[in-house]
Amino acid sequence: MAFGLRLPWTRAAQNRAPAAKSWLPGAIAALAADTGARWSGRSYAALAREGFMRNPVAHRATRLIAEAAASVPWVVFDAGREEERHPVIDLINRPDPTGAGDGFFETLYGHLVLSGNGWINPVVAAGRVAGLQLLRPDRMRVIEGADGWPVAYEHQAGGRRQRFAVHPEEGPGLLHLKLFHPLDDHLGFAPLEAALMALDLHNAAMSWNKALLDNSARPSGALVYQPKDGGNLTLEQYERLKAELEEGYQGARRAGRPMLLEGGLDWKAMGLTPRDMDFIEARNGAARDIALTLGVPPMLLGIPGDLTYANYQEANRAFCRLTVLPLVARTAQALTAWLQPVYGAGLKIDYDADRLPGLAAERDALWSRLGAADFLTDEEKREAVGYQRVPG
């Protein structure tokens, strides 16, 4: 059964609107909008909302980096000797009394990916660092002195402001971890910000597909009015026709409903079809750009069309070596320099890369080569794989 469109000019004469001046310039009306692209903001809140909280690719890539980096075990050395029991080990393993160290560092690495900055506030009690507290990057502000260098950091939350000296007289000050920024001397650059265009493109493609499904899964078109005796629609006729189109044919529930046209109306499809626009490939291309910007091989995210690595194991090994370990090494060096004034110059915080599952193949190959090296002593082999010498 065909659902006809009752045209306003075919109704009874008594219901016909009085003649009015035609406001449409011709048989076809074209609506023009602003052709400039609209991009999301570059603030921490905008990147977190449009990326981590809305985009599945950015969310998963950020989680992969933060969770993988937080799972790397820490190793503490004092005067060149690995320590099994040390106050710094207890501090790293449980920086917050309410949570474990993995959650703390996962949040820290998430801050670095989404904002390029990470802030750690030491909780000092009885002359020692009893805990570590993370401060959200969007709540922090760098206060510059007359020479342009930072003199203090300001934290604002809940209407309350608190200042921290860059070099306090007692105890360690705030630890500011930042990624490289070519145009800012004091703040870091968020990796996700470099993928902002690809992020907006991916989100827009998904929104377009959703709107297409809501609108009967059909591309837009135009109703062309070409009566034999000429003339155009009046304003009232145009508004009534528009309302009947929206009520009778728009929406997913009315998908596939045939349209019966009369009175000089003709349907003309306008714009490109989804196949012509190729939104699927555009979306996959944007997803690859997001993953590559964050340093995650697209193969690990299930993005089709990426043949950079021969298999999943190689992609995982490259992810650990090129993305995870550099981030962990940067954090280890910063923590070492930050805590040395408290625990002595011999303190060194390092990480144990051998316990990463993604590097198991490299570890097995190294041990096989060292096992076959008859020209090395057992002590030299232990040192080559990162173990300390055993006296005697």
C-alpha positions as a Markdown table, in Angstrom:
| # | Residue | x | y | z |
|---|---|---|---|---|
| 1 | Met | 0.0 | 0.0 | 0.0 |
| 2 | Ala | 1.4 | 3.4 | -1.0 |
| 3 | Phe | 1.3 | 6.2 | 1.5 |
| 4 | Gly | 0.4 | 9.3 | -0.6 |
| 5 | Leu | 1.6 | 12.7 | 0.2 |
| 6 | Arg | -1.4 | 15.0 | 0.4 |
| 7 | Leu | -0.4 | 18.2 | -1.3 |
| 8 | Pro | -1.6 | 21.5 | 0.1 |
| 9 | Trp | -2.7 | 22.9 | -3.2 |
| 10 | Thr | -5.0 | 19.9 | -3.9 |
| 11 | Arg | -7.3 | 20.6 | -0.9 |
| 12 | Ala | -10.7 | 22.2 | -1.1 |
| 13 | Ala | -10.9 | 25.8 | -2.3 |
| 14 | Gln | -12.2 | 27.0 | 1.0 |
| 15 | Asn | -9.1 | 25.7 | 2.8 |
| 16 | Arg | -6.7 | 27.2 | 0.3 |
| 17 | Ala | -4.6 | 30.0 | 1.6 |
| 18 | Pro | -5.0 | 33.4 | 0.1 |
| 19 | Ala | -2.6 | 34.3 | -2.6 |
| 20 | Ala | 0.7 | 35.4 | -1.3 |
| 21 | Lys | 3.8 | 36.5 | -3.0 |
| 22 | Ser | 6.1 | 33.6 | -3.9 |
| 23 | Trp | 9.3 | 33.6 | -2.0 |
| 24 | Leu | 11.0 | 30.7 | -3.7 |
| 25 | Pro | 13.1 | 32.0 | -6.6 |
| 26 | Gly | 12.7 | 28.9 | -8.8 |
| 27 | Ala | 11.5 | 25.3 | -9.1 |
| 28 | Ile | 14.5 | 24.0 | -7.1 |
| 29 | Ala | 15.7 | 25.6 | -3.8 |
| 30 | Ala | 19.3 | 25.0 | -2.8 |
| 31 | Leu | 20.3 | 25.5 | 0.8 |
| 32 | Ala | 23.8 | 26.6 | 1.4 |
| 33 | Ala | 25.6 | 26.3 | 4.8 |
| 34 | Asp | 29.0 | 27.3 | 6.1 |
| 35 | Thr | 31.5 | 25.2 | 4.3 |
| 36 | Gly | 34.3 | 25.6 | 6.9 |
| 37 | Ala | 35.2 | 22.6 | 8.9 |
| 38 | Arg | 34.5 | 22.6 | 12.6 |
| 39 | Trp | 37.2 | 21.1 | 14.9 |
| 40 | Ser | 37.0 | 20.2 | 18.5 |
| 41 | Gly | 38.9 | 22.2 | 21.2 |
| 42 | Arg | 42.4 | 21.5 | 22.2 |
| 43 | Ser | 42.0 | 21.6 | 25.9 |
| 44 | Tyr | 42.4 | 18.7 | 28.2 |
| 45 | Ala | 38.7 | 18.4 | 28.8 |
| 46 | Ala | 37.9 | 18.5 | 25.1 |
| 47 | Leu | 40.5 | 15.9 | 24.2 |
| 48 | Ala | 39.3 | 13.7 | 27.1 |
| 49 | Arg | 35.7 | 14.0 | 26.1 |
| 50 | Glu | 36.0 | 13.7 | 22.3 |
| 51 | Gly | 38.8 | 11.2 | 22.4 |
| 52 | Phe | 38.9 | 9.0 | 25.4 |
| 53 | Met | 35.3 | 9.2 | 26.4 |
| 54 | Arg | 33.7 | 9.2 | 22.9 |
| 55 | Asn | 36.0 | 7.7 | 20.3 |
| 56 | Pro | 36.6 | 3.9 | 20.6 |
| 57 | Val | 40.0 | 3.9 | 18.8 |
| 58 | Ala | 41.5 | 6.7 | 21.0 |
| 59 | His | 40.0 | 5.1 | 24.1 |
| 60 | Arg | 41.4 | 1.7 | 23.4 |
| 61 | Ala | 44.8 | 3.0 | 22.3 |
| 62 | Thr | 45.1 | 5.2 | 25.5 |
| 63 | Arg | 44.1 | 2.2 | 27.7 |
| 64 | Leu | 46.7 | 0.0 | 26.0 |
| 65 | Ile | 49.5 | 2.5 | 26.6 |
| 66 | Ala | 48.5 | 3.3 | 30.2 |
| 67 | Glu | 47.9 | -0.3 | 31.2 |
| 68 | Ala | 51.0 | -1.8 | 29.5 |
| 69 | Ala | 53.2 | 0.9 | 31.0 |
| 70 | Ala | 51.7 | 0.5 | 34.5 |
| 71 | Ser | 52.4 | -3.2 | 34.4 |
| 72 | Val | 56.1 | -2.8 | 34.0 |
| 73 | Pro | 57.8 | -3.8 | 37.3 |
| 74 | Trp | 60.0 | -1.3 | 39.1 |
| 75 | Val | 63.5 | -2.0 | 40.4 |
| 76 | Val | 65.3 | 0.1 | 43.0 |
| 77 | Phe | 69.1 | 0.3 | 43.3 |
| 78 | Asp | 71.0 | 1.9 | 46.1 |
| 79 | Ala | 74.7 | 2.4 | 45.7 |
| 80 | Gly | 74.7 | 0.1 | 42.6 |
| 81 | Arg | 73.1 | -2.8 | 44.4 |
| 82 | Glu | 69.5 | -4.0 | 43.8 |
| 83 | Glu | 67.4 | -3.7 | 46.9 |
| 84 | Glu | 64.6 | -6.1 | 47.7 |
| 85 | Arg | 63.4 | -4.0 | 50.7 |
| 86 | His | 63.5 | -0.2 | 50.5 |
| 87 | Pro | 61.2 | 2.7 | 51.4 |
| 88 | Val | 61.0 | 3.7 | 47.8 |
| 89 | Ile | 59.8 | 0.3 | 46.8 |
| 90 | Asp | 57.0 | 0.6 | 49.3 |
| 91 | Leu | 56.2 | 4.1 | 48.1 |
| 92 | Ile | 56.0 | 3.0 | 44.4 |
| 93 | Asn | 54.0 | -0.2 | 45.1 |
| 94 | Arg | 51.5 | 1.7 | 47.2 |
| 95 | Pro | 51.7 | 5.5 | 46.7 |
| 96 | Asp | 48.1 | 6.0 | 47.9 |
| 97 | Pro | 46.8 | 4.2 | 51.0 |
| 98 | Thr | 43.5 | 3.6 | 49.1 |
| 99 | Gly | 45.0 | 2.0 | 46.0 |
| 100 | Ala | 47.9 | 0.0 | 44.5 |
| 101 | Gly | 50.7 | 1.4 | 42.4 |
| 102 | Asp | 49.4 | 0.0 | 39.1 |
| 103 | Gly | 46.3 | 2.2 | 39.3 |
| 104 | Phe | 48.4 | 5.2 | 40.2 |
| 105 | Phe | 50.7 | 4.9 | 37.3 |
| 106 | Glu | 47.9 | 4.0 | 34.9 |
| 107 | Thr | 46.3 | 7.4 | 35.7 |
| 108 | Leu | 49.7 | 9.1 | 35.4 |
| 109 | Tyr | 50.3 | 7.7 | 31.9 |
| 110 | Gly | 46.8 | 8.6 | 30.9 |
| 111 | His | 47.4 | 12.2 | 31.9 |
| 112 | Leu | 50.5 | 12.2 | 29.8 |
| 113 | Val | 48.8 | 10.9 | 26.7 |
| 114 | Leu | 45.8 | 13.1 | 27.0 |
| 115 | Ser | 47.5 | 16.4 | 28.1 |
| 116 | Gly | 51.2 | 15.9 | 27.7 |
| 117 | Asn | 51.7 | 16.7 | 31.4 |
| 118 | Gly | 51.7 | 14.8 | 34.7 |
| 119 | Trp | 51.8 | 16.3 | 38.2 |
| 120 | Ile | 52.7 | 14.4 | 41.3 |
| 121 | Asn | 52.3 | 15.9 | 44.7 |
| 122 | Pro | 54.3 | 14.4 | 47.6 |
| 123 | Val | 52.6 | 13.7 | 50.8 |
| 124 | Val | 55.2 | 14.4 | 53.5 |
| 125 | Ala | 54.9 | 13.1 | 57.0 |
| 126 | Ala | 57.5 | 12.9 | 59.8 |
| 127 | Gly | 60.2 | 14.2 | 57.4 |
| 128 | Arg | 59.7 | 11.5 | 54.8 |
| 129 | Val | 57.5 | 11.0 | 51.7 |
| 130 | Ala | 54.6 | 8.9 | 52.9 |
| 131 | Gly | 52.5 | 9.0 | 49.8 |
| 132 | Leu | 52.0 | 10.4 | 46.3 |
| 133 | Gln | 49.0 | 12.3 | 45.0 |
| 134 | Leu | 48.2 | 12.9 | 41.3 |
| 135 | Leu | 46.9 | 16.3 | 40.3 |
| 136 | Arg | 44.7 | 16.7 | 37.3 |
| 137 | Pro | 46.5 | 18.6 | 34.5 |
| 138 | Asp | 43.5 | 20.9 | 33.6 |
| 139 | Arg | 43.5 | 22.2 | 37.2 |
| 140 | Met | 47.2 | 23.2 | 37.1 |
| 141 | Arg | 48.7 | 26.5 | 36.1 |
| 142 | Val | 52.3 | 27.6 | 35.8 |
| 143 | Ile | 53.1 | 31.0 | 37.3 |
| 144 | Glu | 56.1 | 32.7 | 35.6 |
| 145 | Gly | 58.5 | 35.1 | 37.2 |
| 146 | Ala | 59.9 | 38.3 | 35.8 |
| 147 | Asp | 62.5 | 36.3 | 33.9 |
| 148 | Gly | 60.0 | 34.0 | 32.3 |
| 149 | Trp | 60.8 | 30.9 | 34.3 |
| 150 | Pro | 58.3 | 29.2 | 36.6 |
| 151 | Val | 58.3 | 30.3 | 40.2 |
| 152 | Ala | 55.2 | 28.4 | 41.4 |
| 153 | Tyr | 52.5 | 26.1 | 40.4 |
| 154 | Glu | 48.9 | 26.8 | 41.2 |
| 155 | His | 46.2 | 24.1 | 41.7 |
| 156 | Gln | 42.5 | 25.1 | 41.5 |
| 157 | Ala | 39.6 | 22.8 | 42.4 |
| 158 | Gly | 36.3 | 23.4 | 44.1 |
| 159 | Gly | 36.8 | 27.1 | 44.2 |
| 160 | Arg | 40.0 | 26.7 | 46.2 |
| 161 | Arg | 43.4 | 27.7 | 45.0 |
| 162 | Gln | 46.7 | 26.3 | 46.3 |
| 163 | Arg | 50.2 | 27.4 | 45.3 |
| 164 | Phe | 53.3 | 25.1 | 45.3 |
| 165 | Ala | 56.8 | 26.6 | 45.1 |
| 166 | Val | 59.0 | 25.2 | 42.4 |
| 167 | His | 61.9 | 24.9 | 44.8 |
| 168 | Pro | 60.5 | 24.5 | 48.3 |
| 169 | Glu | 62.8 | 25.1 | 51.3 |
| 170 | Glu | 61.9 | 21.7 | 52.9 |
| 171 | Gly | 61.2 | 18.4 | 51.2 |
| 172 | Pro | 60.6 | 17.8 | 47.5 |
| 173 | Gly | 58.2 | 20.0 | 45.6 |
| 174 | Leu | 55.8 | 19.0 | 42.9 |
| 175 | Leu | 57.1 | 16.6 | 40.2 |
| 176 | His | 56.1 | 17.9 | 36.7 |
| 177 | Leu | 56.5 | 15.3 | 34.0 |
| 178 | Lys | 55.9 | 16.6 | 30.5 |
| 179 | Leu | 56.3 | 15.5 | 26.9 |
| 180 | Phe | 58.2 | 17.5 | 24.3 |
| 181 | His | 56.4 | 20.7 | 23.1 |
| 182 | Pro | 58.1 | 22.7 | 20.3 |
| 183 | Leu | 56.3 | 25.9 | 21.1 |
| 184 | Asp | 55.9 | 25.9 | 24.9 |
| 185 | Asp | 58.7 | 26.2 | 27.4 |
| 186 | His | 56.7 | 25.1 | 30.5 |
| 187 | Leu | 54.0 | 22.6 | 29.4 |
| 188 | Gly | 54.1 | 19.4 | 27.4 |
| 189 | Phe | 52.3 | 18.6 | 24.1 |
| 190 | Ala | 49.5 | 15.9 | 24.2 |
| 191 | Pro | 50.0 | 13.2 | 21.6 |
| 192 | Leu | 46.3 | 13.0 | 21.0 |
| 193 | Glu | 46.2 | 16.6 | 20.0 |
| 194 | Ala | 48.3 | 15.8 | 16.9 |
| 195 | Ala | 45.5 | 13.4 | 15.9 |
| 196 | Leu | 42.7 | 16.0 | 16.4 |
| 197 | Met | 41.7 | 16.2 | 12.8 |
| 198 | Ala | 41.6 | 12.4 | 12.4 |
| 199 | Leu | 39.7 | 12.2 | 15.7 |
| 200 | Asp | 37.0 | 14.6 | 14.6 |
| 201 | Leu | 36.8 | 12.9 | 11.2 |
| 202 | His | 36.3 | 9.5 | 12.8 |
| 203 | Asn | 33.6 | 10.9 | 15.2 |
| 204 | Ala | 31.9 | 12.7 | 12.4 |
| 205 | Ala | 31.8 | 9.6 | 10.2 |
| 206 | Met | 30.1 | 7.6 | 13.0 |
| 207 | Ser | 27.6 | 10.5 | 13.6 |
| 208 | Trp | 26.9 | 10.7 | 9.9 |
| 209 | Asn | 26.2 | 6.9 | 9.8 |
| 210 | Lys | 23.9 | 7.2 | 12.8 |
| 211 | Ala | 22.0 | 10.1 | 11.3 |
| 212 | Leu | 21.7 | 8.2 | 8.1 |
| 213 | Leu | 20.1 | 5.3 | 9.9 |
| 214 | Asp | 17.8 | 7.6 | 11.8 |
| 215 | Asn | 16.7 | 9.2 | 8.5 |
| 216 | Ser | 15.5 | 6.0 | 6.9 |
| 217 | Ala | 19.0 | 5.0 | 5.8 |
| 218 | Arg | 18.6 | 7.0 | 2.6 |
| 219 | Pro | 20.6 | 9.9 | 1.2 |
| 220 | Ser | 19.0 | 13.3 | 1.1 |
| 221 | Gly | 17.1 | 14.6 | -1.9 |
| 222 | Ala | 14.9 | 17.3 | -3.1 |
| 223 | Leu | 11.2 | 17.6 | -4.1 |
| 224 | Val | 11.0 | 19.5 | -7.3 |
| 225 | Tyr | 7.7 | 21.4 | -8.0 |
| 226 | Gln | 7.2 | 21.8 | -11.8 |
| 227 | Pro | 3.5 | 22.5 | -12.5 |
| 228 | Lys | 2.4 | 22.8 | -16.1 |
| 229 | Asp | 1.0 | 26.3 | -15.6 |
| 230 | Gly | 4.1 | 27.5 | -13.9 |
| 231 | Gly | 4.3 | 29.3 | -10.6 |
| 232 | Asn | 5.9 | 28.6 | -7.2 |
| 233 | Leu | 4.9 | 27.5 | -3.8 |
| 234 | Thr | 3.7 | 30.1 | -1.3 |
| 235 | Leu | 5.2 | 30.3 | 2.1 |
| 236 | Glu | 2.3 | 28.5 | 3.8 |
| 237 | Gln | 2.3 | 25.7 | 1.2 |
| 238 | Tyr | 6.0 | 25.2 | 1.6 |
| 239 | Glu | 5.8 | 25.0 | 5.4 |
| 240 | Arg | 2.8 | 22.5 | 5.2 |
| 241 | Leu | 4.6 | 20.3 | 2.7 |
| 242 | Lys | 7.8 | 20.3 | 4.9 |
| 243 | Ala | 5.8 | 19.3 | 7.9 |
| 244 | Glu | 4.0 | 16.4 | 6.1 |
| 245 | Leu | 7.4 | 15.1 | 4.9 |
| 246 | Glu | 8.8 | 15.0 | 8.3 |
| 247 | Glu | 5.8 | 13.4 | 9.9 |
| 248 | Gly | 5.2 | 10.8 | 7.2 |
| 249 | Tyr | 8.6 | 9.8 | 5.8 |
| 250 | Gln | 11.5 | 10.8 | 8.2 |
| 251 | Gly | 12.9 | 8.5 | 10.8 |
| 252 | Ala | 14.0 | 4.8 | 11.1 |
| 253 | Arg | 10.5 | 3.6 | 11.9 |
| 254 | Arg | 9.3 | 4.9 | 8.5 |
| 255 | Ala | 12.2 | 3.4 | 6.5 |
| 256 | Gly | 11.2 | 2.0 | 3.2 |
| 257 | Arg | 7.7 | 3.7 | 3.1 |
| 258 | Pro | 7.0 | 4.5 | -0.6 |
| 259 | Met | 6.2 | 8.0 | -1.6 |
| 260 | Leu | 3.3 | 8.8 | -3.9 |
| 261 | Leu | 3.8 | 12.1 | -5.6 |
| 262 | Glu | 1.2 | 14.2 | -7.4 |
| 263 | Gly | 0.5 | 17.7 | -8.5 |
| 264 | Gly | 3.7 | 18.4 | -10.3 |
| 265 | Leu | 6.1 | 17.0 | -7.7 |
| 266 | Asp | 9.2 | 15.0 | -8.6 |
| 267 | Trp | 11.9 | 13.5 | -6.3 |
| 268 | Lys | 15.5 | 14.2 | -7.3 |
| 269 | Ala | 18.3 | 12.6 | -5.3 |
| 270 | Met | 21.0 | 15.1 | -4.4 |
| 271 | Gly | 24.4 | 14.7 | -3.0 |
| 272 | Leu | 26.7 | 11.6 | -3.1 |
| 273 | Thr | 25.6 | 8.2 | -1.9 |
| 274 | Pro | 27.4 | 6.5 | 1.0 |
| 275 | Arg | 29.2 | 4.2 | -1.5 |
| 276 | Asp | 30.5 | 7.2 | -3.4 |
| 277 | Met | 31.6 | 9.0 | -0.3 |
| 278 | Asp | 33.3 | 5.7 | 0.9 |
| 279 | Phe | 32.8 | 6.5 | 4.6 |
| 280 | Ile | 34.1 | 3.1 | 5.7 |
| 281 | Glu | 37.5 | 3.6 | 4.2 |
| 282 | Ala | 37.7 | 7.2 | 5.4 |
| 283 | Arg | 36.8 | 6.1 | 8.9 |
| 284 | Asn | 39.4 | 3.3 | 8.8 |
| 285 | Gly | 42.0 | 5.8 | 7.6 |
| 286 | Ala | 41.2 | 8.2 | 10.4 |
| 287 | Ala | 41.4 | 5.3 | 12.9 |
| 288 | Arg | 44.9 | 4.4 | 11.6 |
| 289 | Asp | 46.1 | 8.0 | 12.0 |
| 290 | Ile | 44.8 | 8.1 | 15.6 |
| 291 | Ala | 46.6 | 4.8 | 16.4 |
| 292 | Leu | 49.9 | 5.8 | 14.7 |
| 293 | Thr | 49.9 | 9.2 | 16.4 |
| 294 | Leu | 49.6 | 7.5 | 19.8 |
| 295 | Gly | 52.2 | 4.9 | 19.0 |
| 296 | Val | 49.9 | 1.9 | 18.9 |
| 297 | Pro | 50.2 | -0.4 | 15.8 |
| 298 | Pro | 46.8 | -0.5 | 14.1 |
| 299 | Met | 47.0 | -4.3 | 14.0 |
| 300 | Leu | 46.6 | -4.4 | 17.8 |
| 301 | Leu | 43.4 | -2.4 | 17.6 |
| 302 | Gly | 41.9 | -4.6 | 14.9 |
| 303 | Ile | 41.9 | -1.9 | 12.2 |
| 304 | Pro | 41.8 | -3.5 | 8.8 |
| 305 | Gly | 44.2 | -2.6 | 6.0 |
| 306 | Asp | 47.4 | -2.4 | 8.0 |
| 307 | Leu | 50.2 | -4.7 | 6.8 |
| 308 | Thr | 53.1 | -2.9 | 8.5 |
| 309 | Tyr | 53.9 | -6.0 | 10.7 |
| 310 | Ala | 54.0 | -9.6 | 9.6 |
| 311 | Asn | 52.1 | -10.8 | 12.6 |
| 312 | Tyr | 50.5 | -9.8 | 15.9 |
| 313 | Gln | 53.7 | -10.8 | 17.9 |
| 314 | Glu | 55.9 | -8.4 | 16.0 |
| 315 | Ala | 53.4 | -5.6 | 16.3 |
| 316 | Asn | 53.2 | -6.2 | 20.1 |
| 317 | Arg | 57.0 | -6.2 | 20.4 |
| 318 | Ala | 57.3 | -2.9 | 18.5 |
| 319 | Phe | 54.6 | -1.4 | 20.7 |
| 320 | Cys | 56.5 | -2.3 | 23.8 |
| 321 | Arg | 59.9 | -1.2 | 22.5 |
| 322 | Leu | 58.9 | 2.1 | 20.7 |
| 323 | Thr | 56.0 | 3.3 | 22.9 |
| 324 | Val | 55.7 | 1.7 | 26.3 |
| 325 | Leu | 59.4 | 1.5 | 27.4 |
| 326 | Pro | 60.4 | 5.0 | 26.4 |
| 327 | Leu | 57.5 | 6.4 | 28.5 |
| 328 | Val | 58.5 | 4.2 | 31.5 |
| 329 | Ala | 62.1 | 5.1 | 31.1 |
| 330 | Arg | 61.3 | 8.8 | 31.2 |
| 331 | Thr | 59.2 | 8.4 | 34.3 |
| 332 | Ala | 62.0 | 6.3 | 36.0 |
| 333 | Gln | 64.6 | 9.0 | 35.4 |
| 334 | Ala | 62.3 | 11.8 | 36.6 |
| 335 | Leu | 61.4 | 9.8 | 39.8 |
| 336 | Thr | 65.1 | 9.1 | 40.4 |
| 337 | Ala | 66.2 | 12.8 | 40.2 |
| 338 | Trp | 63.1 | 13.8 | 42.3 |
| 339 | Leu | 63.7 | 11.4 | 45.2 |
| 340 | Gln | 67.5 | 11.5 | 45.3 |
| 341 | Pro | 67.7 | 14.5 | 47.6 |
| 342 | Val | 65.5 | 12.6 | 50.1 |
| 343 | Tyr | 67.0 | 9.1 | 49.9 |
| 344 | Gly | 70.6 | 9.8 | 48.9 |
| 345 | Ala | 72.5 | 10.3 | 45.6 |
| 346 | Gly | 73.0 | 6.5 | 45.3 |
| 347 | Leu | 69.3 | 6.0 | 44.6 |
| 348 | Lys | 68.3 | 4.8 | 41.2 |
| 349 | Ile | 64.8 | 3.7 | 40.0 |
| 350 | Asp | 64.8 | 1.4 | 37.1 |
| 351 | Tyr | 62.4 | -1.0 | 35.4 |
| 352 | Asp | 62.5 | -4.7 | 34.5 |
| 353 | Ala | 61.6 | -5.0 | 30.8 |
| 354 | Asp | 62.2 | -8.8 | 30.8 |
| 355 | Arg | 59.0 | -9.4 | 32.6 |
| 356 | Leu | 56.9 | -7.8 | 29.8 |
| 357 | Pro | 54.9 | -10.5 | 28.0 |
| 358 | Gly | 55.4 | -8.7 | 24.7 |
| 359 | Leu | 59.2 | -9.0 | 24.9 |
| 360 | Ala | 59.3 | -12.7 | 25.8 |
| 361 | Ala | 60.6 | -13.7 | 22.3 |
| 362 | Glu | 63.5 | -11.2 | 22.6 |
| 363 | Arg | 64.3 | -12.5 | 26.0 |
| 364 | Asp | 64.4 | -16.1 | 24.9 |
| 365 | Ala | 66.6 | -15.3 | 21.9 |
| 366 | Leu | 69.0 | -13.4 | 24.2 |
| 367 | Trp | 69.3 | -16.2 | 26.7 |
| 368 | Ser | 69.9 | -18.7 | 23.9 |
| 369 | Arg | 72.7 | -16.6 | 22.4 |
| 370 | Leu | 74.3 | -16.1 | 25.8 |
| 371 | Gly | 74.0 | -19.8 | 26.6 |
| 372 | Ala | 75.9 | -20.7 | 23.5 |
| 373 | Ala | 78.6 | -18.1 | 24.1 |
| 374 | Asp | 81.4 | -20.3 | 25.6 |
| 375 | Phe | 83.8 | -17.4 | 25.7 |
| 376 | Leu | 81.8 | -15.7 | 28.5 |
| 377 | Thr | 81.9 | -16.6 | 32.1 |
| 378 | Asp | 78.8 | -17.1 | 34.2 |
| 379 | Glu | 79.3 | -13.8 | 35.9 |
| 380 | Glu | 79.5 | -12.0 | 32.5 |
| 381 | Lys | 76.4 | -13.7 | 31.3 |
| 382 | Arg | 74.5 | -12.7 | 34.4 |
| 383 | Glu | 75.6 | -9.1 | 33.9 |
| 384 | Ala | 74.6 | -9.2 | 30.2 |
| 385 | Val | 71.0 | -10.0 | 31.1 |
| 386 | Gly | 70.7 | -7.5 | 33.8 |
| 387 | Tyr | 71.4 | -9.6 | 36.9 |
| 388 | Gln | 74.0 | -8.4 | 39.5 |
| 389 | Arg | 77.1 | -10.4 | 40.2 |
| 390 | Val | 77.1 | -13.0 | 43.0 |
| 391 | Pro | 80.2 | -12.8 | 45.3 |
| 392 | Gly | 82.3 | -16.0 | 45.0 |
